Amino acid sequence: RIRPALVVIGYQAAGGKDHERILRPAIAAEILHAFFLIHDDIMDESNVRRCKPTVHRVFWELYRELSRGLSDGDSEHLAVSMGLLAGDLCCNFGYRALTDSDFPADRIIRATKRMHRMADSTLVGQVLDMLVPLQVDAAEETVTKVHLLKTACYTFEAPLHLGMILADAGAEDLKRISSYAIPVGIAFQIQDDLLGVFGSEAELGKSVTSDLEEGKQTLLTTFTHAHGDEGQRARIASIVGKHGLATKDLEDARAIFREVGAVSYCERRAQKLVTAGKTALEHVYLEGETSALLAKLADYTIHRKA
């Protein structure tokens, strides 16, 4: 629930006082997040999310039982179609929660336009995220751009902006908070990628091989390609994008990422980004205890286990 929490924090940071009033726009951020997740799981062919079947898999199980002669392919197509519609419904509900909220019309219009820009950047980031795995030697700059578009803008910057706009914050205030949100958001994604390989399935709520099987390019893989020896690069190339990874494959990937220094590099880079974000807070005036809260949140992004 980090996104709705950031909407509330942004609202309070900009002087918003009515806690009940901001809850509906905060809910909008979470429902729009569900929209992206449902579609993302379809594109990634993911079966598990938060320790439960993904939405399209729920429909697949339902229609498999009620198939009445449908082939497996037809049942799967129907399930995916229903999953897409469920995601679309979340998108509709999300924007309705925002536009039906109890704020002046001019602020709602500004907030809606901001969420449109968030959706634009997220969709571009998703396109890149799907195309980058086709590049065996993807550059760190390209991966960082995906982090910026898919996570930093969407998970940190846009929710903070949404809350601040509804508290009637100006353009300069939004610009200043971005200097915190962008580096911390990128650090959040770096930690996510580390957890995607080294985390606990019980805590993550999904498989720790899914990122590797999807062929996801991360700072772990780009660093290994740039600094590993021929054997290490070849072994990682044989693992990334391979469906049905064995335990040995995961163990080898983990070992190589550690041996070449990719893990320590990611940890150092994430820490530098968090430090940059916390330093930026020193130049932003925020109401109440929100500055201290955002600083703690920045630290949490790189110490979390899920």
C-alpha positions in Angstrom: 0.0 0.0 0.0 3.0 2.3 -0.5 1.3 4.3 -3.3 -1.9 5.4 -1.4 0.3 6.0 1.6 2.4 8.4 -0.4 -0.7 10.2 -1.7 -1.7 10.9 2.0 1.8 11.9 2.9 2.1 14.3 -0.1 -1.3 15.8 0.9 -0.1 16.4 4.4 3.3 17.6 3.3 1.7 20.4 1.3 -0.5 21.5 4.2 -3.6 19.3 3.6 -5.6 18.9 6.8 -8.7 16.8 6.0 -7.6 13.2 6.4 -10.9 11.7 5.4 -11.1 13.8 2.2 -7.8 12.5 0.8 -8.7 8.8 1.2 -10.7 8.4 -2.0 -7.8 9.8 -4.2 -5.4 7.6 -2.2 -7.6 4.6 -3.0 -7.5 5.7 -6.7 -3.7 5.2 -6.7 -4.0 1.7 -5.4 -6.8 0.7 -7.8 -4.8 2.0 -10.7 -1.8 0.0 -9.4 -4.1 -3.1 -9.5 -4.9 -2.3 -13.1 -1.2 -2.3 -14.1 -0.4 -5.4 -12.1 -3.2 -7.5 -13.6 -2.1 -6.6 -17.2 1.6 -7.0 -16.2 1.0 -10.5 -14.9 -0.7 -11.4 -18.2 2.3 -10.1 -20.2 4.8 -11.8 -17.9 2.7 -15.1 -17.9 2.9 -15.0 -14.1 0.9 -17.5 -12.1 1.3 -16.2 -8.6 1.0 -12.7 -7.0 1.0 -12.1 -3.3 1.0 -15.8 -2.6 -2.3 -16.3 -4.6 -3.1 -17.1 -8.2 -3.0 -14.1 -10.5 -6.3 -12.7 -11.8 -6.1 -14.4 -15.2 -5.2 -17.7 -13.5 -8.3 -17.4 -11.3 -10.4 -17.1 -14.4 -8.5 -19.9 -16.1 -9.3 -22.3 -13.2 -13.0 -21.1 -13.3 -13.4 -21.7 -17.0 -11.5 -24.9 -17.0 -14.1 -26.3 -14.6 -17.0 -24.8 -16.6 -15.5 -25.3 -20.1 -18.2 -27.5 -21.5 -16.1 -28.8 -24.3 -13.8 -25.8 -24.8 -10.2 -26.7 -25.7 -7.4 -25.7 -23.3 -6.4 -23.0 -25.7 -9.9 -21.6 -25.9 -10.2 -21.7 -22.1 -6.9 -19.9 -21.7 -7.9 -17.2 -24.3 -11.1 -16.6 -22.5 -9.4 -16.4 -19.1 -6.8 -13.9 -20.4 -9.6 -11.9 -22.0 -11.5 -11.7 -18.7 -8.2 -10.7 -17.0 -7.7 -7.9 -19.4 -11.3 -6.7 -18.8 -10.8 -6.9 -15.0 -7.7 -4.7 -15.4 -9.6 -2.3 -17.5 -12.4 -2.1 -14.9 -9.8 -1.2 -12.3 -8.5 1.6 -14.5 -12.1 2.9 -14.8 -12.7 2.6 -11.0 -9.4 4.3 -10.3 -10.1 7.4 -12.3 -13.7 7.5 -11.0 -12.4 7.4 -7.4 -10.3 10.5 -8.2 -12.8 12.5 -10.3 -15.6 11.8 -7.8 -13.6 12.9 -4.8 -14.5 16.0 -2.7 -12.0 18.5 -4.0 -12.4 21.7 -6.1 -12.8 21.0 -9.8 -9.6 22.8 -10.8 -7.5 20.6 -8.4 -9.2 17.4 -9.7 -8.4 18.4 -13.3 -4.8 19.1 -12.4 -4.6 15.8 -10.5 -6.2 13.8 -13.3 -3.8 15.3 -15.9 -0.9 14.3 -13.6 -2.2 10.7 -13.4 -2.5 10.7 -17.2 1.2 11.6 -17.4 2.0 8.8 -14.9 0.2 6.3 -17.0 2.0 7.5 -20.2 5.4 7.0 -18.6 4.5 3.7 -17.1 3.3 2.3 -20.4 6.5 3.5 -22.2 8.5 1.8 -19.4 6.5 -1.4 -19.8 7.2 -1.4 -23.6 10.9 -1.0 -22.9 10.8 -3.7 -20.1 9.4 -6.1 -22.7 11.9 -5.2 -25.4 15.1 -4.9 -23.3 15.2 -8.7 -22.7 15.8 -9.1 -26.4 19.1 -7.3 -25.9 21.7 -9.8 -24.6 24.0 -6.9 -23.8 21.5 -4.3 -22.5 23.3 -1.2 -21.1 22.9 0.0 -17.5 21.6 3.3 -18.8 18.7 1.5 -20.6 17.8 -0.6 -17.5 17.9 2.6 -15.4 15.5 4.3 -17.8 13.1 1.4 -17.2 13.5 1.9 -13.5 12.8 5.6 -13.9 9.7 5.2 -16.0 8.1 2.1 -14.4 8.9 2.6 -10.8 10.3 6.0 -9.8 7.7 8.0 -11.6 4.8 5.6 -10.9 5.5 4.4 -7.4 7.0 7.5 -5.7 6.8 10.7 -7.7 3.2 10.5 -9.1 1.5 9.5 -5.8 3.3 12.3 -3.9 2.4 14.8 -6.6 -1.2 13.7 -6.6 -1.6 14.4 -2.8 0.3 17.6 -3.1 -1.8 18.9 -6.0 -5.0 18.2 -4.1 -3.6 20.3 -1.3 -3.0 23.0 -3.9 0.8 22.8 -4.1 2.5 24.8 -6.9 4.8 23.6 -9.7 8.0 24.5 -7.8 6.9 22.4 -4.8 6.3 19.4 -7.1 9.7 19.9 -8.7 11.4 19.9 -5.4 9.8 16.7 -4.1 10.7 15.0 -7.4 14.4 15.5 -6.4 13.6 13.1 -3.6 11.1 10.8 -5.3 13.1 9.9 -8.4 16.4 8.6 -6.8 14.5 6.8 -4.0 12.2 5.3 -6.6 15.1 3.9 -8.6 16.7 2.6 -5.4 13.3 0.9 -4.7 13.5 -1.0 -8.0 17.1 -2.0 -7.6 16.2 -3.6 -4.3 13.2 -5.2 -6.0 15.5 -6.8 -8.5 17.8 -8.0 -5.8 14.9 -9.6 -3.9 13.6 -11.1 -7.2 16.7 -13.3 -7.2 17.9 -13.5 -3.6 14.6 -13.0 -1.7 12.4 -15.5 0.1 9.4 -16.8 -1.9 7.3 -16.8 1.3 8.0 -13.1 1.9 7.8 -12.0 -1.8 4.6 -13.9 -2.5 5.9 -15.1 -5.8 8.7 -17.3 -7.3 12.3 -16.1 -7.0 13.0 -17.6 -10.5 10.3 -15.6 -12.3 12.5 -12.6 -13.1 15.3 -14.8 -14.5 12.8 -16.9 -16.5 11.2 -13.8 -18.0 14.6 -12.8 -19.2 14.5 -9.6 -17.2 17.5 -7.4 -17.6 18.6 -5.8 -14.3 21.7 -4.1 -12.9 22.7 -7.6 -11.8 22.8 -8.8 -15.4 24.2 -5.7 -17.0 27.1 -5.5 -14.5 27.8 -9.2 -15.0 27.9 -8.8 -18.8 30.3 -5.9 -18.4 32.6 -7.3 -15.7 32.3 -11.1 -15.8 34.7 -13.4 -17.6 33.6 -15.3 -20.7 32.4 -18.4 -18.7 30.4 -16.3 -16.3 28.7 -14.3 -19.0 27.9 -17.5 -21.0 26.4 -19.2 -18.0 24.2 -16.2 -17.1 23.1 -15.9 -20.7 22.0 -19.6 -20.6 20.0 -19.0 -17.4 18.3 -15.6 -18.2 15.1 -16.3 -20.2 15.2 -20.1 -19.6 11.7 -21.4 -18.6 11.5 -24.0 -15.9 14.7 -23.1 -14.1 16.2 -25.8 -11.9 17.5 -25.2 -8.4 21.1 -25.5 -9.8 20.4 -22.7 -12.3 19.3 -20.4 -9.5 22.2 -21.3 -7.3 24.7 -20.7 -10.2 23.1 -17.3 -11.0 23.3 -16.2 -7.4 26.9 -17.4 -7.1 28.0 -15.6 -10.3 26.2 -12.3 -9.3 28.1 -12.4 -6.0 31.5 -13.4 -7.5 31.6 -10.6 -10.1 30.6 -8.0 -7.6 27.1 -7.3 -9.1 25.3 -7.6 -5.8 27.6 -5.3 -3.9 27.5 -2.8 -6.9 23.7 -2.8 -6.7 23.7 -2.3 -3.0 26.2 0.6 -3.2 24.2 2.2 -6.0 20.9 1.9 -4.2 22.5 3.4 -1.0 23.9 6.4 -3.0 20.5 7.0 -4.5 18.8 6.9 -1.1 21.3 9.3 0.3 20.7 11.7 -2.6 17.0 11.6 -2.0 17.3 12.2 1.7 19.7 15.1 1.0 17.2 16.6 -1.3 14.6 16.7 1.5 16.8 19.2 3.3 15.9 21.7 0.6 12.2 21.1 0.6 9.8 22.7 3.2 7.3 20.1 4.3 4.5 20.4 6.9 4.7 18.5 10.2 6.7 15.3 10.5 6.5 14.3 6.8 10.1 15.1 6.1 11.3 12.6 8.8 8.7 10.1 7.6 9.9 10.3 4.0 13.5 9.9 5.1 12.6 6.7 7.0 10.7 5.5 3.9 13.8 6.0 1.8 15.9 3.8 4.2 13.1 1.2 4.2 13.2 0.9 0.4 16.7 -0.7 0.5 16.3 -2.7 3.7 12.9 -4.3 3.0 12.5 -8.0 2.5 9.5 -8.0 0.3 
